[in-house]
Amino acid sequence: MATLTFNSTTLKTPSFNYPNSTITKLSSSKPTLKIPFFTTKKPFLQFQTRSISETSATTSQKEAEEDKEDPTAETCFLDPETDPDDILSWELDFCSRPILDARGKKVWELVVCDKSLSLQYTKYFPNNVINSITLKDSIVGICDELDLPVPRNIRFFRAQMQTIITKACKELGIRALPSKRCLSLLLWLEERYETVYTKHPGFQKGSKPLLPLDNPFPTKLPEDLFGERWAFVQLPYSAVREEASASEERFGYGSGLDLDLLGIEIDEKTLIPGLAVASSRAQILSAFMNGLELCAIEADTARANLTLSVAISTRYVYATYQKSPTSTKEAEAWEAAKKASGGLHFLAIQDELDSENCVGFWLLLDLPPPPV
């Protein structure tokens, strides 16, 4: 058995307190990966492309279809069945697109949504007005046009735009959150690339993103985030969903994902790979982890370690293990399981690896960077 540890302790197989399911160790000698997982290729929600608010006017089905076919149209949509006062957290991207304007300069675009896509907003800008004032005025304009409250926080995923976005948010009393957990936004941008940008008359095929996402070399893990033992594990999706909800209710530590909203179809019995971490200070550790925007965990077999990605450009060496053929196969099996599940995996923090309950539980989705 491979020794995969924080402090040279033996890897164990923990179990959660589920009547009909236990969490099991991924084994390289006896594969147990059965993951009939697939992600839909269609847009995960019906995106709106309209120039007026859904709450202030109605358009015929024919007009709506014509708007959707126009790649130059802008979006200003609020689901009429949604209470505007409930939309207090936005996801935002403000970046150039692979589109040239009449001056031969790249067009910039502001894209805003909430995680449920009840709010959808897009607007194009010339490249000579890109600053915090333009962004601040646009945020105020969205709120005024759609009769929305100023959001409490705005998540964004581009490190290069941090100064502009943070300054605009600060002046409006909004908390700016650098985070790659903008999953609805990331998937929407992927959809817009295929259905909008590539069909725009100014589209430049082969144009590379002006602001690519950072993937820095991992640094030393802060002491506050250290665990004591860990194990590669797997759990049926039905139990994963229940544990994510239960951990938040019991302790307030953790976060789930609405896979139906994200367009991910998965069987209840599908085994999801995860990482179980044990610590005698599990609640304190979970509290520290809860203050981070957890993104993903990656098994680096070349360096025999695990990398924890948080926020937008921070990566930590989360744990190391003794490199051997057995441990390498186990790490490869875990990473293969994550890839087979479309990037879905989880982090569980417990008092002991054989504890019946989790103190903190985070469902994570490792998505590739958007094409823009």
N, C-alpha and C positions, 0 to 999 in steps of 0.2 A: 504494500500500500504506500502511495506517495505521501511524503511529508510536506504538507502545504500549510504554512503557519505564519503568524506574526512573530512569535517568539520561540520558535523551535518546539512547539507542542504538536501532538499528533492530530491529524485531521480526523474529525468524527462525522457521523451521519446524524444530524438533528431531525427532530420530528415536531410538527405542529399539532395542536389539539383539534383534529378534524376526525369525525367518526368514521368516514369512509376513505380517507386519504392521508398519507404521510409524506412528508418531504423526504426525498431520497437523494443520495449522493450520485453525481454523474460518475460513472465508472468507465475507464478506458478499456478494461479487460472484458466487461460485460455490458455492451452498449444497451441503453434503455431509452434511446431517443426515438420517440414516435410523435412527430410534429406535423400533422396535416394542416399546415398554416398557409394562408395566402392573403395578400393584400389586394383589394380591388384596384383596378387601373383607372376606373372612372372617378370623376370628382367626388370627394367624400360627402359633399353637400351640394345642393343646387345653388351655385353662386349667382348673385344678381349683378347685372351690368346695366345700370340705369342712371340717368342724369338728374332724377328728382327723387325726393324722399317717398318711400312707400307709405309713410304715415300722413303725408300731406296731400297726395293725389294718387289716382289710379290710372294705369295704362292698360290698354287692351292687350290680349294675348299676342296679337299680331305685332303690335309695336314693341312688346317686350322681346319677342323673338328677333325682330330686326335689330334691336339694341345689342342683343347678345352676339350677333354676327358682326358688329362693328368694333374692330380692335382699337379704335381711337376713342371709344366712349368711356366715360368715367363713371364710377359707381358711388351712389349715395343711398344706402339701404338700411332700414331698421325694421326688423320683424315686427309687424303690428300686434302680434300676440305676446310680445315681450314687454315687461315693465321696464321702462327706461331707467328707473332708479336702481335696478338690479345690475346694470352694466357698469361696474366700477373698476374693472380691470381690463385694460386694452393690451393688444399685441401690435407692435408698430415696426415698419421698415421704411426707411427713407434713403433711397439709393438710386444710382443710375441704372438704366436699362439698356439692352442691346438694340437701341432704337436711335436714329439720328433725326434731328429736327431740320427745318429749312436752312439753318445756318451751317449744317454739317456737324453739329455738336450733339453729344449724347443727351438724351432726354432723361430727366430724373422723375421719380415717382414716389409719392407717399401712399403707403398701403396700411390700412388700419382695420382691425377686427377684434372681436372678443373670442374667447375659446369656443363658444357655441356657434359662432358665425351669425348670431342674431344681428350684429353690427358688421357691416361691410362698407368700406369707403376707400376709393382710390382717386388720385388726382395727379396729373402730370405737371412738371415744372421745368423751365429752362435752367441750364446749369449755372447761370449767373445770379441766381437768387437763393442759393442754398446756404442757409444760415439758421441760427436759433430763432431769430425774429420771425422768419417765414414759417418755421415749424410751430412756434407758439401761436401765431395768428391762425394757422390751419387747425390746430387742436381746438381753439376757441370757436372757430367757424363750424367745425363738426358738431360741437355741443349746441351751438345756437340753431343750426339748420335742422338738426334732428331732435331738438329739445331734450338733450341728454345732460346729466350732471357731469361736472368735471371729474374724470376718473381719479381713484385713489392712487393707482399705480399703473405704469406702462412698462411692459417687457419689450426688450429689443435684443437682437442677437449679433449686431455688427460692432466690434470693438472700435473700428475707425470712426464711427458716428457717435461715440459715447459723449464727447464734449458737447456737441450740438444738442443732442437729445437731453442730456442731463441738465444743461443750462435752461432749455425751454421748459422742461418739467419743473425745475426749481422755481422759476418765476411764476408758475401757476399753482405751486403748492402740491405738486404731484410727485410721488416717489418713483424714480426711474430705476428699473431692475434689469441689469445686464443678465440675460438668461437665454440659453438655447432650448428652454422648455416652451418656446413659442410654437408648439406643434401645429396648431391650426393654421397659423400664419405661414409656416414653412411649407406645409402641404398645399396651401392656397397659391403660394408663389410658384410651386412646381406646376400646378394646374394652369396658372396664368401664362407661364412660359409656353406651354403647348397650345393653348387655345386663344391667347391674346397677342403676346409679344411676337411670336413667329409669323403671325398673320398681319402684323402692322406693316403699312407701306414703307416705313423707315427701318425695318428690321435688318440688322447686320449679322448675317450668318457667320459663326465662328468667333464672334466677339467674346472676349473673356471678361468675367466680372471685374469691375473697377475696384471693388472692395471685397476681396476673397476672405473667407473665414480663417481665423488663426488656428493653428494646431501646434502650439509650442511644446518644447521638450518638457516632460513632467519634472516637477521639483519635489523637494522633501515635504512629507506630510506634516502639518502642524500637530503638536503633541495633543491638543484638545481632541483631535479626530482619531487617535490611536485606539484600536481594539486589542484584544488579547489572543483570540483564536478565530479562525474562519474556515469555511468549507464551501466548495462548489456544491450546489444543491439544485433540485428541480421540484416543481409543485404543479399539480393540475390547475388549469386556468380558473376553474370554478373556485378553488381554494384561494388562489392568488387574489381574486376579486374580493372575496369575503375578508381576507386578512387585511387588505389595504383599507377597507372600510372600518373594520374592527379596531385597527391600531389608531386610526384618527379619532374614533369615538372614545377609546379608553384613555389615551394619553395626549392626543392632539399631535402626535409625531408621525409624519409620513405623508404620502400623496399617491392618489390613484390616477387613472387615465380613463376617459370615456372612449373606448375603442369603437363603439358603434358610431359615434360622432366622427371619428377619424377614418371611418370606412374600412376598418380592419375586422374581418370575419374570422372567428376562431372557435373551435369546438371546446365545450366545457371540460373535456377530458384531456385536452392537449397539455403536454408537459412543458412548462415554462422554466428556462434556466434562471438561476439566481445565485446570489452570494449571501450566506448567513455569517454574521459577525457576532461573536460573543464578547461581553465585557462585564466586569463586576460593577461598572458605572454606566450601565446601559441607558438609564434615563438621561443622565447628563450628556452622554455621547449622542443620543438621539436628539436632544435639544440643540446641540451644536450643529448636527447634520441638518436639522430642520431649518436652521438659519441660512443654509446654502441653497442655491438653485441647482440641485443635483441633475446631472444630464445623462451620464452613462458610465459604465464600467467596462474596461477592455482587458483581456488577457494577452499580455505581450510575451509570447513564448520565446522570442529571441533574447530577451533580457530577464526572463523568468520572474516577472512581476505582474501586478495588477495596477492599472491606471484608472484613477477616478477623475472624471471631468465634471467641473462645476462652472456655473456662471457662463461666460462666453469665451474666455481665453485662459482659463486656469486648469492645469492638469497636475495631479499629485501621484506620486508612487504610493499607492494605497497599501500594498503588501508585497512581500517577496517570498519565493519558495526555492527550495533546493532543486536545481535543475537535474533531471534524470530522464531517461526514455519514458518511464511511467508517468512522471508528473507532467512532462511535455504533452503526452497523449491525452491526459486528463484535461489539461488547459485547452488543448486543441478541440477536444470534444465539447467543452463548455462553449467555446467561441463559435463552433459550428452550429450548436443548438441555438445560440442567439441569432446567428445569421439566418438560420432556417425559419425562425419565428419572426422574421422581418425586423429584427433589432429589439424585440421586446424581451425584457429581463427585469429582475428585481433585486433590491437590497433589503435584507432583513436584519435587524439588530435585536439580540436576545441577551438575557442574563447569563444563560449557559446554552451551548449548542444543542443540548437535549431538553431545553425548556419547552413547555407546552404552548407558550404564547410568545408573541413578539412585542417588544416595546415600541419599535419603530419599523415602518414598512413602506418602501418607496417602489412604485412601479415605474420603470424607465423604458424609454424608446430611443434607440440609437439610430437617428436618421442621417442620411447623407446630406451634404450641404446643398442648398437650392442651386439651380443652374444660372441664377442671376445674382 
